[in-house]
Amino acid sequence: MKFVEERALRDAFWKKYGNRPNILAHQFECAARHGGVDLLTVESVKSRSGKGSNIQIVSFEFKLDDIEKAISQAVQDLDFSHKAFIVVPDRKIKVITNKYIDVLRKCRYIGVITVGLDGRWDLPIRCWAKADKDVRVNQEIMKMMVSGAMHLA
């Protein structure tokens, strides 16, 4: 068995990932860039010092086959994200490590998440988070954050 539609991949991933308490806001098909971001989250993460937390904007691009396109989209997402992930079926990890590992090593802010049919996900290629000063303010993301804050109140 395999994922037939990107939507099924996305839904399986979100079922397991989306219940994390550090996710403050999220939006599918976010209009932060032309063509939209498949998923964008605003997450609270522990600071490197271990004291307090920081807010990070994280983008996700879901692809069944076109890994090159996913990487290109993730690169565009880094204009307004601290980090970006390409999310693929778990059976694609060998293709990524054999064909795209050099590209991904150069793009240290892009990671890879693999997802099984049951929604369990793994992070075989981790990434760094960009400094806040290197993340461009984006009107669509600000709207999402304000909307998310209003739901919490």
C-alpha positions as CSV (number, residue, x, y, z in Angstrom):
1,M,0.0,0.0,0.0
2,K,1.1,3.6,-0.6
3,F,-0.3,7.1,-0.5
4,V,-2.2,7.9,-3.7
5,E,-2.9,11.6,-3.0
6,E,-0.9,14.3,-1.3
7,R,-4.0,15.2,0.8
8,A,-3.9,11.7,2.3
9,L,-0.2,12.1,3.2
10,R,-0.9,15.5,4.7
11,D,-3.9,14.2,6.7
12,A,-2.1,11.2,8.0
13,F,0.8,13.4,9.1
14,W,-1.3,16.1,10.7
15,K,-3.3,13.5,12.7
16,K,-0.1,12.6,14.6
17,Y,1.8,15.9,14.4
18,G,-1.1,18.4,14.9
19,N,-1.9,17.5,18.5
20,R,1.4,18.8,19.8
21,P,0.8,21.4,22.5
22,N,3.5,23.7,21.2
23,I,1.6,24.5,18.0
24,L,0.1,27.9,18.6
25,A,-1.5,28.4,15.1
26,H,-1.6,26.6,11.8
27,Q,-3.0,27.0,8.3
28,F,-3.3,24.6,5.4
29,E,-2.7,26.2,1.9
30,C,-1.5,29.4,3.5
31,A,-1.2,32.2,1.0
32,A,2.1,33.4,2.3
33,R,3.6,33.0,-1.2
34,H,2.3,32.6,-4.7
35,G,1.0,29.1,-5.0
36,G,0.5,28.7,-1.3
37,V,2.3,26.8,1.4
38,D,0.9,23.3,2.0
39,L,1.0,23.8,5.8
40,L,2.4,26.6,7.9
41,T,2.6,26.4,11.7
42,V,3.6,28.9,14.4
43,E,5.3,26.9,17.2
44,S,6.7,27.7,20.6
45,V,10.1,26.1,21.1
46,K,12.5,26.0,24.0
47,S,15.3,28.6,23.6
48,R,18.8,27.3,23.1
49,S,19.7,28.5,26.6
50,G,17.0,26.3,28.0
51,K,15.4,29.4,29.7
52,G,12.1,30.4,28.2
53,S,10.9,29.8,24.7
54,N,10.9,31.3,21.2
55,I,8.3,31.5,18.5
56,Q,9.2,29.8,15.2
57,I,7.3,29.8,11.9
58,V,7.6,26.4,10.2
59,S,6.6,25.5,6.7
60,F,5.8,22.1,5.3
61,E,5.6,21.0,1.7
62,F,4.0,17.6,1.0
63,K,5.0,15.6,-2.1
64,L,4.5,12.1,-3.2
65,D,7.1,12.1,-6.0
66,D,8.4,15.4,-7.2
67,I,11.2,15.9,-4.6
68,E,13.0,18.5,-6.6
69,K,9.8,20.7,-6.7
70,A,9.4,20.2,-2.9
71,I,12.9,21.4,-2.3
72,S,12.3,24.4,-4.6
73,Q,9.1,25.3,-2.7
74,A,10.8,24.9,0.7
75,V,13.6,27.3,-0.4
76,Q,10.9,29.9,-1.3
77,D,9.2,29.3,2.1
78,L,12.5,30.2,3.9
79,D,11.9,33.8,3.0
80,F,9.3,33.9,5.8
81,S,9.9,30.7,7.8
82,H,12.5,29.8,10.4
83,K,12.7,26.4,8.9
84,A,11.0,24.3,6.2
85,F,10.3,20.6,5.9
86,I,9.6,18.5,2.9
87,V,7.2,15.8,3.9
88,V,7.2,12.6,1.9
89,P,6.1,8.9,2.2
90,D,8.5,6.9,4.2
91,R,9.4,4.8,1.1
92,K,11.0,7.9,-0.5
93,I,13.9,8.2,2.0
94,K,16.3,6.2,-0.2
95,V,15.6,8.4,-3.2
96,I,16.3,11.5,-1.1
97,T,19.5,10.2,0.4
98,N,20.8,8.9,-2.9
99,K,19.8,11.8,-5.1
100,Y,19.2,14.9,-3.1
101,I,21.4,14.7,0.1
102,D,24.0,17.0,-1.3
103,V,21.4,19.7,-2.0
104,L,19.8,19.3,1.4
105,R,23.2,19.5,3.2
106,K,23.7,23.0,1.5
107,C,20.2,24.0,2.6
108,R,20.7,23.7,6.3
109,Y,17.3,25.2,7.1
110,I,15.4,22.5,5.2
111,G,14.6,19.2,6.8
112,V,12.9,16.0,5.7
113,I,10.0,14.3,7.4
114,T,8.9,10.8,6.3
115,V,5.4,9.5,7.0
116,G,4.0,6.0,7.1
117,L,0.5,5.0,6.1
118,D,-0.5,5.0,9.8
119,G,0.6,8.6,10.1
120,R,3.7,7.9,12.2
121,W,6.4,10.3,11.2
122,D,10.2,10.4,11.4
123,L,12.8,13.1,11.0
124,P,15.6,11.5,9.1
125,I,17.1,14.8,7.9
126,R,17.1,17.5,10.6
127,C,17.6,21.2,10.0
128,W,18.6,24.4,11.8
129,A,16.3,27.3,12.5
130,K,17.1,30.7,11.0
131,A,17.7,33.7,13.2
132,D,14.7,35.9,13.8
133,K,16.4,38.8,12.0
134,D,16.6,36.6,8.8
135,V,12.8,35.9,8.7
136,R,10.8,38.3,6.6
137,V,7.5,39.6,8.0
138,N,4.6,38.4,6.0
139,Q,1.1,39.8,6.1
140,E,-0.7,36.5,5.7
141,I,1.3,34.9,8.5
142,M,0.5,37.8,10.8
143,K,-3.2,37.4,10.0
144,M,-3.0,33.7,10.8
145,M,-1.2,34.4,14.1
146,V,-3.8,37.1,15.2
147,S,-6.6,34.8,14.3
148,G,-5.0,32.0,16.3
149,A,-4.6,34.3,19.3
150,M,-8.2,35.3,19.1
151,H,-9.3,31.6,19.3
152,L,-7.2,31.1,22.4
153,A,-8.7,34.1,24.2
